[in-house]
Amino acid sequence: MKIIHFCLSSFFIDGRLYQENELVREHVRAGHEVLVVASTETFDAQGHVFYTEADDYTGVEGARVIRLRYRRRIPHVLARRLRSYPGVRDILEEFTPDAIMFHGSSAWELRTVARYVRDTPRVVFNIDSHSDAINSGRSLLSREILHKRFYAPILRRAMTSSGPLLCVSLTMMDYARDIYKIPPKQLEFYPLGGRIPPREASEKMRVSTRRRLCTSDSDLLIVQSGKQNRLKKLPQSLRAFAQTENPHLRFVIAGVLQEEIREECEALIVADQRITFLGWQGADELTELLCAADVYLQPGTQSATMQHSLCCSCALILDSLPAHEPYIVGNGWLVDSEEGLRKAFHDLSHVDIEAMKKRSLKLAQRMLDYSALAKRILVSGKK
């Protein structure tokens, strides 16, 4: 099949473990001809947003990538909100896809793609949504004008040619219903997933990475990752960990510290020899770290790495959000305070962590394997 992944609602970052990258990898691996059409918005090695040049190249995932700049006649500050790009229809007509996946439900160019599908009804067309009350429409102006009056009508019209809206979390299903006014029967839970490493490879990565981190077999390794800001609650994690006296607990941080928390976190890290700050990790390095870990810690806002940690057999400590509830099945803790974090860290000394890790892997095999998720979007779902 010929498949286009449109990443025009936000960003496409080459070589990462985000949903867009993983689905593209799976389609390339399956032998399909794959094209990614993306904005110029991306991240640098420190996790900061920047804008690259318009380009046409073969990405590290193995697919052709076309990066489009925003329409020049619209001021940049407005164009990045409207998400309007030249040449989208021309790309569609030249590539003639059999299937289209539009990542993110908020973009002007969703109109262009939907019109093409209406003119070419043989094409399988799916749209996913990553928008919820935490990351989208947080100001009154954004919610009432941009999301309700601009994005929502475009999405509803586009969905007359697509399958159900694929929502990557339960909170995003709520947002689509309440803000975009999509009927519940047209919503489908389509979780972010992960790659499940082969058992032999996973065990090898675990041994080598723990050796590199000077972690013994009796140590229990906790990992928190990503771009750490106030919403990720790393200071709370570090303070709670400091009050847990177990010498066999190790805490590794993989990511970047934003300025708003840097000074506080650096002081807490230096004060406890059980804590290691690795800095930003590439996709392969992060997988190795998760295979070495026993517990993945995410006390703040959501991250795609959480699903990947399940695929690497990690137990979980997660923020007590409705969106996290499907992932806790006797394999971890939901916490809503610093005291809850302290209790979870204390409980780690009194539970069967290996049994919890096995439950995580079983959940991942059932729900999160990207090889299965990639096949889903080659089916329209239209009734």
N, C-alpha and C positions, 0 to 999 in steps of 0.2 A: 504493500500500500504506500501511497504518497501522503505524508502527514505534515501539517503545519502546526507548530506551537506558537501562538501569539502571546508575547510578553510585553504588551504595550500599556497595561494598566499600572505597572510599577517598574521592576527591574529584572534583569537577567544577569547573574554573576557567573562568569565562566569558571568551571571546575569545582563548584561547591556541592553540598549535599542537600540543597533545597529541592522542593518538589519538582520545580520546572526542570532542573538538571537531571534528576533521577528518572523522570518519565521519558525525557529525551534519550537518555542512555539506554533505557529498556527498549525503546522503539528501534534505536540503531542496532542494538544487540540482536533483536528479533529479525533483522534483515530489511526493515522498511527504509524507504527514502524519506529523510526527515529534514525539514527546514524550520529554523527558529527565526521569527521576526520580532525584534526587540527594540526597546528604546535605547538611547545612549546613556541612560542612568545606570550606574553600577557602583560597586564598592571597591576601595583600595585595600591593600594588605592589612591596614589597621582598622578596617571596618567602617571607614568614613565614606559618605556618598560623594561621588564625583561624576562628571559627564565626559564620556569618551567621545571619539569622533564617529561620524557615520561611517559604516564599513560593511564589507562583504567578505567573509572568511570561513574557514573550517574550524569549528570550536573543538575544545579538548574532549567534549562528549562524543565527537565523531560526526556531528551534523553540521550542515551549512548554517551560518548565522548571518542575517542581514540586520544591521543596526540602523534605525531611522532617526533622524533629528526631528524635532518638533517643527510644525509649520512656521516658516520665517515671518509671515505677515502678522502673527500673533505674538505679543510680548511674552518672553520666556516664562515669567512668573505666572502668567495666566495659562499659557500653553501646557505647562506641566500639570495643571489642574484639569484642564479640558481633555488632555491626552489625545491630541489631534496630530496626525502625521501624513505627509504626502506619499503617494505611490502605493498604498495598500491594495487597492483594486488591481493595479497593474501586476503586482506580485502574485496575487491570486490567479489571475488569468494566465500568467506565464507558467506557474507551477502546476496548475490544475489538480488540486489535492483531492484525495478520497476522504480524508478525515481532517477536521479542524478542532483544535483545543484552544480556547481563548482563556488565558489565565488571568483571573481578576475580572470582576463584573462592572468595573467603573471606568469607562473610556468612550470617547466619541467614536473611535474607529470600530467599536462593536457594531455600529450602524452599517458601516461599510461591509464588514464581514457578513452580517445577517442578510444584507441585500444580495450579496453574491450567492449565498446559500439558497435564497428564494429563487434566484435565477438558475441555480444548479441543484435541484432537489435531491440528486443522488448522493450528495456529500453528507457524511456524518458530522454533526456539529454539536459540540459540547462546550459549556461555559462553567467555570468554577468561581467561587466567591471566597475571598479572604478578609472580608469586611465585617467588623463587629463594633460594638460600642466602645471598646477599648482602643482600637487603632484607627477608627474612621468616624468622620463627622463629629469630632469631640467638641467643637465650638458650635454655637447656635447657628451662625451663618453657614458653616460648612454642612451641618446636618440638614437644615431647612431648605437651603438654596441648592448647594452643589449635589447632595445625595438625593434628597426627596424630589427636587424639581428638575434636575439635569440628568444625573445618572439613572435614576429609577425608570423614567419613561423609555429611555434608550434600551435598558435591560428588558423591560416587559415586552417591548416590541420585538427585540431580538429573539426572545424565547418562544415566539410563535414559530420559529424555524429550528429550534434546538431541542435537546432532551431536557430533563429536569435540571435545575440549578444545582451544581455539585458543591456542597458547602463543606469546608474542611474542618469545621468544628460545630458543636451544638449551638454555641453562642452566635455563630454566623448564620445558622438557620433562623434563630430568633430575629436577628438584624434584618435578614432578607424579608421575613414576614412583616415585621413592624415598620421598617423604613422604606423598603423597596416595594412593599405590598404584593409580594409573590405568594400565591395561595400555598398552604402547606403541602398539598398533594403534588405540587411541582418542585418540591425541595427534596434533595437526597443527601444523606450523610456520606461524604467521600473523604475519609481522613487522610491527613498527611501520613506518609509511610516511611519505609526505610529499607535498607538492604540487609538481608540476613546472611552474614558471612558463613561459609562452610565451616563445619565444626572443627576440622583439623587446623584450618587457617586461623580461626578465632582463638584456639588454644595456643597456637604458636605466637600470635600477637600478644596475648595476655602475658605469657611468660617473658618475652623479650622486653615488653614495655614496663612491666613491673620491675624487672631487673634494672632497666635504665633509670627508673624512678627510685631505686633503692628501697623498694617495698617488699617486705617478706611475705611468705605464704600466710602467716597468721594475721597480717594487717588487713584491715577492711578499708577499701579505697572509695572515697566519695568524690564525684566530679560535678562541677558547675561550669557551664560554658556560655560563650556568646558575648555580645556587646553589652557590657555591664553598666547600667545606669540605675537611677533610683527605683524604677519600676521593676528591675530584676532582683532587688532586695539582697544584693550581695553583702552589704554591711550587716544586715540582720543575720545572715547565714554565718558570717565570721564571728560575730559576738556570741551567738548561740553555741557555735563550735568551741570557742575559747572556754566556755563554762562546762564543757564535757571533758572529764579528766581521763578518759580511756586512752592509754598510750598507744593502743593498736589501731586507732582511727587515723587515717590520713585524708587530707582534703587538698584536691588539686583544682586549680582554676585555669581554664583554657579560654582565652578571649582577650578583650581589651577593656581597660578601665576608662570610662568617661570622666571628664574633668570634675563633674559634680560630686563624684564619690572617690576620686583617686586618692586624695590625701588620707582620708579616714581608712580606706581599705589597705593602703600600703602600710600604715602603722600597725594594723591588726595582723597583716601577713608576716611582717618582720618579727612580731612579738611571739609567734608560735611556730616552733620548728616542725610541727606536723603539717604545716600548710606550705604548698608549692604553687607559685604563679608561673605558668608556662608561656603566657602571651598567646597571640593568635595562632591557631593551628589550621593547616590545610585539611582537605577532605580525608585523605588517607591517614594523616596523623591523628585526626579526631576519631576515626574509626578504631585505630590502634588503641587510643586512650580509653574509649568506651568498652572495648573488649577486655582491657585490663581492670576496669572499674567493677565495683560491686554495687554501687548505688549512684543513680543519677539524681541530682538535686536541682529543682526548679521552683523556688518559693515565690517567684514573681510572674510576670507576664509570659505568655506562651512562646514556645520556640519549637521549630521543626526538629531540633536535635533530640527532643524528648522521645519522639517516635523512633528515631534511629537508635537511641539507647535501649529501648525495648528489644529491638532486633539484635542487639549485642548482649542480651540477657542481663540487663541491669534491673535491680529493684529500684523503686521510685520514692522520692519525697517531693510532692507537688503542692502548689498553691491550691487551696480549697475553692475551686471554681467549678461550676457545672460542666464546663468544657473538658475538665480533667477526669470527671467521674468514670467515663467508659474505660479508662486505662488502669484503674485501680481494682484489681480482682484478687485480693489476698497477697499482693506483691508490693505493698508499699503503704505510704501514709499521705493523707491530705492534711495540710496545716494552714492555719490562717493567722499566725502570730509568731513572734519571736519565742514565746514560751512553748508553742507547738513545735517549733524547730528543735528546741532544747530537749523536749520529750522524745521526739523522733530519734535524735542522735543518741539519747540514753537507751532507747529501746533496741538499738542496733546490737547492743551487747547481749540481748536476751532472746533473740529470734533465730529461726533457722533461715539464714540468708540464702543458702543454696536452694532451698525449696521455693523461696520467693522469686529468685532469679529464673528458675524453671517455669514458673507461672508466667513471668514476663515474656519469655520466649514463645510459649504456647499462644499467648494473646497475639504476639506479632505475627506468628505463622498463620493465624486465623484471619487477621484483620488488616495487617499493615504491609504485607510483602508487595513491593513495587512492581514485581513481575505480573501480579494479578491486577493491581490498580491500573497498570498501563494498558491491559487488555480491555478494561471497562470503558475507556474513552474511545475505543474503536467501535462502540455500539451506541446507537443514537439515543435509545431510551424513549423515543417519541411514541406516543400512543396513537 
